[in-house]
Amino acid sequence: MDLYEGGKVPDGENEDVDSLRQRNVQPESQSESKDDNSTTTGDVVQMQRNVGLISGISIIVGTIIGSGIFISPKGVLRDTGSVGLSLVVWAASGLIALLGALSYSELGTLIRLSGGEYAYIRIALGNIPAFLFSWTSVIVIRTSSLAIITLTFANYVESLFAMCGHPNIPIKIVAAIALSELNTFRRYYTVKLMYPGLMCVVCISTSLHLYLFLIKGNTSVVAEGFKGSTESPSTIALAFYGALWAYDGWNNLNYVTEELKSPSKNLPRANIIAVLLVTIVYVLTNISYLTVMTTQELLNSNAVAVTWGDRVLGVAAVIMPLSVMVSTFGATNGTAFTGGRVVYAAARDNNLPEILSYIQVKQLTPLPSMMFTIFIALLMIIPGDIGSLIDFFSFTAWMFYGMTFLSLIVLRFKMKDAPRPYKVPIPIPIIMLLVSLYLVIAPIVEDPQIEFLYAFLFVVGGLIFYFPLVHFNLKVPGFDKLTEWTQLLLEVVPPPEL
């Protein structure tokens, strides 16, 4: 089955479909009939297809369950005003993530290229919006999220040291060490070794929360239902924003489609199973919080998970910092793994420096793109508080999500005859497009701030680099020499032509 069907790709450079068909991703019927772990064809070096169904589910779950579930419940409960409505928001956010995952499943099986939104927007809407996505994602959204998760990891390392009676440790140094070690870990271990412990944590967590609610829990708080619920649509939208931030990562398997075994089968299955699993865990976790705390105690708690651990685990409360460390490191690992693929895909299309698309000849991974992603994340650790920066760029992320859902609708017409191993009902991407527009507009209407304008100007500012370096392909003096030096140092080579 061909990667693309019909017409020309509107990328601003009039690259036709035939040239795209000649690239390195084999027809799925061919690749699935052979060993999925095969990595070379003759002398061609390419990345491995070593992500199966279980590891695919683990990538999604591992990147979703990071730090959000430990801090978002407080904000969601505050904005909704009631236990019942807060649980509805958590379940509905899971539904939104599921609908998004279903839409991305069609895109990922239709266009089996790594890069996620970048690849889909480029094929459907053109090269300029795809470049703006890669520019924003690589420089701010992905790398800032990676830095925040790593800082959360460092905070809980510090709390663990404090519980053991040790003096405070420098949090930013711990975060930087974690990022550096993560790069080493990603170089020498495959995705198969990344997440077995994480899946055990999820299973144990689900069982424990269910046990607390059904056997030992105090159901009086949950029984309050919708008492005190807010009636403000904009406030409810902000509650959804907090919950959806905790679900962010539902689309991450689409970034590594070229490394996924049997994508036509495993991508939809992994997306659906992972999102459903996380939704169950999140709803049970919130119910479990409210079986041991009153609503006021939850709202007054600075660390909901720690308060929960003190109430439930007692002297064994040290387990909570350890659990959060495992969760956040898993999320950091998955974010770096998938975020580097955006850099790789954009560089392969000459939207970023070519060296960032090169593959390490021994490990068969896009090492330069991963190192670049981690380097930018290290720079993001330096500011005192980057959480506020991410808040103002969150609406930008949903703007690009909306463009991706629009891309799916556009491709239904532009590639109407292309084989689709998985086809989502068309009302779903339409609904998700409307949800995206709502989530982009609602925060601005609720609390208009100048920072939203700054964020928008930053996105558009990417055009300053696009026209001279991409469109007109101007060469930077000395860059070829730097590329050659990097190749020798890292032992990397260009990827096979697409």
N, C-alpha and C positions, 0 to 999 in steps of 0.2 A: 504494500500500500504506500503510495507516495505521501510525502510530507505535506504537500500543497497541491491544490487543484485549481486550474483555470485562472486566466487573467494575469495581471502583473501586480507585484507587491508595491503599494504606494509608499515607498520609503524616502521619496524625495530624490532618489538617484536612479529611478526607473530600472531597478534590478528585476529581471524577469524570473518567472517561476522555474524555467528550465535550469538556470544557474543555481537556484536554491536546491533543486533536486539532486544536484551532483555533489552535495556536501556529505559529511561523514556519517550521518545517522542513517543506518540501514533500514530498509523496509521492515516493518515489524514482523511480518510473516517469516522473513529471513532470519532476523535476529533471534526470534523465539524458537526457531527450529534447531539452533545451535546452543552451545554452552553459553549461558548469559554472562559468565565471568570472563569470556574471551576479551582480550584487550588490544590485540594487535592484528593487523592484516598486512602480512609482509613486513615492511619496515615502517608501517604507520603506527605512531603512538597515539593512543586515545584513552579516555577515561573508562573505568570499569562499569559494567552493569552489575553491581553487587548489592543494590537496595531491593530487598524483597518485600513481601506484604507486611511481615512483622516489624522489620526495621523501618519500613515506611510509616507504619502506625506510630512507632516509637519516635520518629523524627517529628511528626506533627504534635503528638502528646508532649514530647519533651520541650518543644519550643513554645507551646501554649502555656503549660503549667510552669511558669517561672516565678515571678514575684507578685503578679497581679492578684491572685486569690488570697494573698496574705495582707493586702492593703485595700483592695477595692470594696470588700463587703461593707466597710464603715461608710464610705461615700455613697454607695447605692442605697443603703438603709436610710441615710440622712436625707437624700434627695427624694426618695419615694414616700417617706413618712410612716410606713407601716411594714410589718413583717410579710404580710401576704403579697403586697405589691412588689416588694423587693425580690421575693422568690419568683414572682411572675417575670420580672425583668431578667433575672438570671436564666430562667428557662427559655424566655423569648430570645435572649441574646444567643443562646445555644442554637435556637432554630435559625436565626439570621446567619450564624456561622455555617450551619448545615446547608442552607440554601446557597450561600456563597461557594461552599465546597463543591456542591453539585454542579454549579455553573463552571467552576474551574476544572472539574473533571472532564467536561466536554471539550474545553479549550485545550487541556493537556493531552487528551487522546487524539484531537484533531491536528494540533501543531506540537509535535513531540520534540521541542527544543527547550533546553534549560533557560532559566531567566525569568520564568513566571510572567508577570504583567508586562515586563519589557518586551518579550517575544510576541505576545498577543497584540499589544498596542501597536507595535511596529508593523505587523502584517495587516492589521485592520485599519489603522488611522494614520500611519506614516511614520517616518523616521524622526521628525522633530518632536512630537509628543513622547515618543519612546526615549529619545535622548534626555528630555526634561525629567522623565521618570527616573532614569538611571542616575542622572546628575543629583536629583533630590534624595533618592534612596541611598546612594553610595556615600554622599558627603554628610548627610544629616540623619535621615530617619533610621536606617539600619544601624549605622555606627553609634548613634546616640543611644538607641535602645540597647545595643550590646554593652555600652559603657554603664548604663543605668543598672542593668541586670548584674553586671560584675560588681558594681558598687554595693548592690544589695547583698551579694555573696560575701563581700568583705565586711559589711556591717554585722552579719551573723557570725562570721569568724571572730570578730571582735567580741561579740556577746558571749561566744563560747569560751574565749579566753578569760573574760570577766567572771563567768560562772565558776571557772576553775581557779580563780584567785590571782590571775596574772594581770600585770598592768596593761593599760590601753595600748593598742598597736596602731600604727598609721594606716588608716583605711585605704587611702588612695594608692599606697605602695602595694598593699595586699591585692587590690583590684588589678593593678598593673602586672603584678607577678602572675595572677590567675590568667590574664589575657595572654601573656607570653608563654606560659606553660600550656595553655590551650592550643596555641599554634604548634608547639612541639608534639602534643598529643595527636592533633589532626594529621601531622606529617607521617606518623609511624603506626597509626592504628586505623583500620577500616571502620566503616559505619557499622559493621556487624558486631563490633565490640563496644559500641557506644552506650547502648541504652538498656541492657538486660536488668540492671539494678533499678532503673527508673520504672519499668513496668511492674516490678515487684512492689515498689513504693506505692504506685497507683492502686494496685489490688488490695494491699494492706490498708491503705487509707480509706478506700471505699467500704471495706468490711468493718473497719473501726467506726466510721461515722454512722453506718447503718445500725450497728450494734448499740451505739450510744442512744440513738433516737428511739429504737424499738424496745430496748431492754431496760436501759438505765436512765434515759433522758427525761428531763422535765418538760412536758409538752405544753405547759401553761402559756409560755411566751408565744410559741407557734400558733396556739389556739386563738390568739388575739386577732389573727386574720388581717383584714383590711382596715382595721380601726386606725384612724388618723392619716389615711392615704391622701397625698397631695392631688389636687385637681388641675395643676398647671401643666399643660403639654410641654412647654419648654423645659421645666424642671425635670419632668419624666425623661425628656430627651437627654439631659445631662446624666441622669442615672444610667441610661442605656450606654452613654459614652464611656462611663467608668467600667461597666460590665464588659462591653465589647473590647475594651483595652485588655482586660484579663483573658479574653478569648483570642486575641491577636496571635497569629501563627497558624491558623487553620488552612492557609494557602501555601505553606512552606514546601510541601512535597513537590509542587509544580515547579519549583526552582531547580530541581535535580532530575527532571524527566529523562534526560539522556543517560542517567545512571540507574534508572529504575527497570527492574526485570518485568517483562510483560506489562507495559504501561496501560494497555487498553483494558486489562483486567484489574491490575493491582492499584492503579491510581484512584478509580472510583471507590473501590472497596476500602482502601486505606483512609481516604478522605471521610467517608461515611462512618466507618467504625471509630476512628479517632475522635471525631467531633461528638458523636453520641457518647463515647466513654467519658470525655472531658465534661460534657454537660451533666452527666450523672454524678461525677465526682464533685463538680462545683455546687450543684443543688444540695447534695448530701452534706457537703462541707459547711454551707451556710446554715442548714438546718441544725447541724451538730454544734456550731457556734452558739446558736440560740437555745440549745438544750442545757447549756451550762452557764450562760450569761443572760442577763436581762437586756432589753434593747438599749437602755441607758448605759449599762456597763460596756456594751459593745461600742457605743458611740464615744465613750470616754477613754477607751483603750487606745494607746499609741501603737501597740503591736498585738493585733487580735489573736494571731496564732500563738504568741507567747502566753497571753492571758489564758487561752484555751488549754495550753499545755500545763500551766500551773494548776488549773482546776481539775484536769483529767488525769495527768500523769504524776503529779506530786513531785517526789524526789527524782523521778525519772524524766523531768521536764527538759533535761539536757538533750533529749531526743529531738525536740523541736528545732533548735538551731541546726542540728545535724541534718534533719530532713529538709529544711529550707536550703541548706548549702547544697545538698544533692540536687534539689529541684532547680535552683538557680544555675548551678554549673551545667546541668543538662540543657537548660534553656540557652545558656551562653554558647554551649557547644553547637546546638542546632542552629542558632542564629548566625554564628560565624560560618558554619557549613553551608547554609543556604544563601546567606548574604554574599559570600564570595562568588557564588554562581551568577549573580546579577552582574558583577564586575566582569567575570569571565565572558558572559554572553555579549555584553555591550562592547568589550574590547575586541571580540572576534568579529563584530560587525563594523569595526573601526570607529566606533563612537567614543572609545576610550583608548589610551595608548596600547598599541598592539602587544607589548610585552606582558600586559596583564591577562592575556588570553593563553599564555604559554603553559605547557603541561610538564610536570616533573617526570623525567624518563624512568625513574625507579619506582616511585610511589604512584605514578599515573593519576596525579591530582593537580588541579590548577593552583599550584603553590603561590605564584606571584599575586594572584587575585586575593587569596586568603590572607597573605601577609599584608597587602595593602589595606584590606578591610580592618584587620586588627590594628594596624598602625594608626589609621584615622580614629578608631575607637580609643586608643591610648591617648590621643590628643584631646578627645572629648572628656576624659577623666580629669583633666587639669582644672577646668572651671569649678567654682564652688558648688553651684547648683544647676545642673543641666535638665532637671525635671521640668522646669518651667518652659525650657526651650522645646522639649518634646510636646508639651501641651499645645503649643501654638502650631506645631507641625502635624499634629494628629489629624486635623481637618484636611491637610494636604494629602495625607495617606488615603483618606476616604475619597478624596477627589480622584486619585488615580485608580482606586477600586472601582469607582463609578465609570471611569473611562474603560476599564477592563470589561465590565458588564455590557457597556455600550459596544465594545469590540465584538463580543459574542453575538449580539443582535445584528451588527453589520455583517459579520461573517456568515450568518444564515442566508444572506442574500448574495454576497460576493463569492462564497464557496458553497453554494447550495447543492452542488452535485458531488462534493467531496465525501468519501466514506467517513462515517462517524461511528466508531465502536460504541460510544456512549452519547446519548442525546438527551439533554435535559428539556423538560417542557418549557416552551418559550415564555409563559407568564413568570417563571421564576427569575430569569435575568432582568425582566422588566421591573418586577417588584424590587429586586436588589438595586437596580439603578435609581429607583425612587427613594429607597432607604438611604443610599449613598448621598443623594442630593440633600435629603433631610438632615443627615448627620454633618454635612459640610456647612449648611446654612444655619442650623439651630444654635450652635455655640456663638456665632457672630451676632445673631439677633438677640440672644439672651444677655451677652456681655461683650459688646463691641469694644475692641482694644486695638491700638495702633500696631501691636505686635503681629496681628493677623495680616496687616498690609505688608509688614516687613517680610513675613514668611512668603507671601505671594510674590513680592518683588525678588526674593531670593530664587524662587522657582524660575521665573521669567528671565532672571539674570544669567541663567545657564546659556542663553542664546549668545551671550558675549563670547563664549568659548566655542559654541557650535559652528557659527558661520566661518570664522577663520581656520579653525583646526579640523573640522569635520567636512563642512560643505566645500570649502576651497582647498582643503588638505594641505595647508601650509606646514612646512617642516620646521621643527625647532632645532636650531643649531646644536650639534653635539649629542642629540638624543639617540641617534643610531649607534654611536659608540657606547652610550650607557646601556642600550639594549644588549649589545654584544657582551659587555662586561657582566651584566646580570645573567645572561644565558650561561656563561662559563661558571659563575659563582654558584648558581642554584641548580645547574644541570637541567635546564628546561628547554623545550623545543616548541615551535609553533604547532597548534592543533591541526588535524586534517581539515582541508577545505570543506565547507558545507556545500 
